[in-house]
């Protein structure tokens, strides 16, 4: 019966949402960092394609 009371508690849902949001934000920031690392290593492929088309 105590589990039912926890599921009705708004604090539980708010804390769960906050944890999920923080985890998603951290995953997004890690993905952006990986994208920046890739661009630093290989350069921006769009600019290379535009340069070859102009020639």
TINU-545671 format. One line per 10 residues: number of its first residue (from 1); for each residue x, y, z of N, C-alpha, C. Coordinates in Angstrom, 2 decimals. Atoms other than C-alpha are relative to their C-alpha. Layout:
NUM> X,Y,Z,X,Y,Z,X,Y,Z  ...
end
This chain:
1> 0.81,-1.20,0.00,0.00,0.00,0.00,0.85,1.27,0.00  -0.85,-1.19,-0.05,2.92,2.36,0.55,0.44,0.42,-1.41  -0.39,-0.32,1.38,3.89,2.14,-3.15,-1.08,0.85,-0.66  1.11,-0.77,0.56,0.45,3.44,-4.09,0.05,1.45,0.47  -0.11,-1.36,-0.53,0.97,6.46,-1.83,1.15,0.75,-0.64  -1.14,-0.64,0.64,4.37,7.16,-3.39,-0.36,0.42,-1.41  0.38,-0.33,1.37,2.90,7.05,-6.90,-0.98,1.17,-0.07  0.92,-1.14,-0.04,0.26,9.59,-5.88,0.70,1.29,0.40  -0.72,-1.17,-0.51,2.86,11.95,-4.42,0.56,0.82,-1.16  -0.47,-0.87,1.07,3.58,14.93,-6.68,1.51,0.23,0.08
11> -1.44,-0.18,-0.15,7.09,15.30,-5.24,0.76,-1.12,-0.70  -0.63,1.14,0.68,7.95,11.83,-6.56,0.05,0.23,-1.50  0.04,-0.22,1.44,6.85,12.73,-10.10,0.87,1.18,-0.41  -0.85,-1.14,0.30,8.61,16.08,-10.00,1.48,-0.40,0.04  -1.38,0.45,-0.11,11.86,14.47,-8.83,0.36,-0.92,-1.16  -0.25,0.90,1.12,11.56,11.77,-11.49,0.17,0.78,-1.29  -0.11,-0.83,1.20,10.98,14.37,-14.19,1.31,0.78,-0.01  -1.24,-0.78,-0.10,13.91,16.46,-12.96,1.22,-0.87,-0.30  -1.11,0.91,0.25,16.26,13.47,-13.01,0.07,-0.38,-1.48  0.04,0.36,1.43,15.13,12.44,-16.51,0.43,1.18,-0.86
21> -0.39,-1.18,0.75,15.52,16.02,-17.77,1.51,0.24,0.09  -1.44,-0.21,-0.18,19.04,16.31,-16.31,0.80,-1.05,-0.78  -0.68,1.04,0.75,20.05,12.99,-17.86,-0.07,0.28,-1.50  0.14,-0.32,1.42,18.70,14.05,-21.25,0.88,1.19,-0.37  -0.85,-1.16,0.25,20.50,17.39,-21.02,1.47,-0.41,-0.05  -1.38,0.45,-0.01,23.77,15.68,-20.15,0.31,-0.80,-1.27  -0.20,0.76,1.23,23.36,13.25,-23.06,0.08,0.91,-1.21  -0.04,-0.95,1.11,22.65,16.14,-25.42,1.31,0.77,-0.04  -1.27,-0.72,-0.05,25.71,18.05,-24.23,1.16,-0.89,-0.43  -1.05,0.93,0.42,27.88,14.96,-24.70,-0.04,-0.19,-1.51
31> 0.14,0.15,1.45,26.49,14.55,-28.24,0.55,1.22,-0.72  -0.54,-1.21,0.62,27.29,18.20,-29.05,1.52,0.03,0.08  -1.45,0.02,-0.16,30.81,17.77,-27.69,0.62,-0.97,-1.00  -0.50,0.98,0.96,31.28,14.69,-29.87,-0.05,0.58,-1.42  0.11,-0.62,1.32,30.07,16.65,-32.92,1.12,1.03,-0.19  -1.07,-0.99,0.10,32.54,19.47,-32.19,1.35,-0.68,-0.15  -1.25,0.74,0.10,35.35,16.96,-31.73,0.18,-0.55,-1.41  -0.06,0.52,1.36,34.51,15.39,-35.09,0.34,1.11,-1.00  -0.28,-1.13,0.91,34.51,18.80,-36.82,1.43,0.47,0.13  -1.39,-0.41,-0.17,37.89,19.66,-35.29,0.94,-1.00,-0.65
41> -0.88,1.03,0.54,39.36,16.36,-36.43,-0.07,-0.05,-1.52  0.17,0.18,1.44,37.92,16.21,-39.96,-0.39,1.27,-0.74  0.42,-1.24,0.64,36.85,19.79,-40.64,-1.48,-0.05,-0.33  1.41,-0.09,0.36,33.48,20.92,-41.88,-0.16,-0.50,-1.43  0.14,0.60,1.33,32.50,18.72,-44.83,-0.81,0.87,-0.94  0.82,-0.85,0.85,29.95,21.24,-46.12,0.86,1.05,-0.70  -0.87,-1.01,0.62,32.63,23.89,-46.71,0.91,-0.63,-1.03  -0.86,0.67,0.98,34.87,21.40,-48.50,-0.77,-0.30,-1.27  0.81,0.28,1.18,32.04,20.39,-50.83,-0.31,1.28,-0.77  0.27,-1.27,0.67,31.21,24.04,-51.60,1.25,0.49,-0.73
51> -1.24,-0.46,0.64,34.87,24.80,-52.39,0.27,-0.78,-1.27  -0.27,0.81,1.19,35.14,21.93,-54.88,-1.01,0.29,-1.10  1.02,-0.31,1.02,31.90,22.94,-56.65,0.34,1.29,-0.70  -0.31,-1.31,0.60,33.11,26.50,-57.23,1.14,-0.08,-1.01  -1.17,0.07,0.88,36.30,25.41,-58.98,-0.33,-0.58,-1.35
end
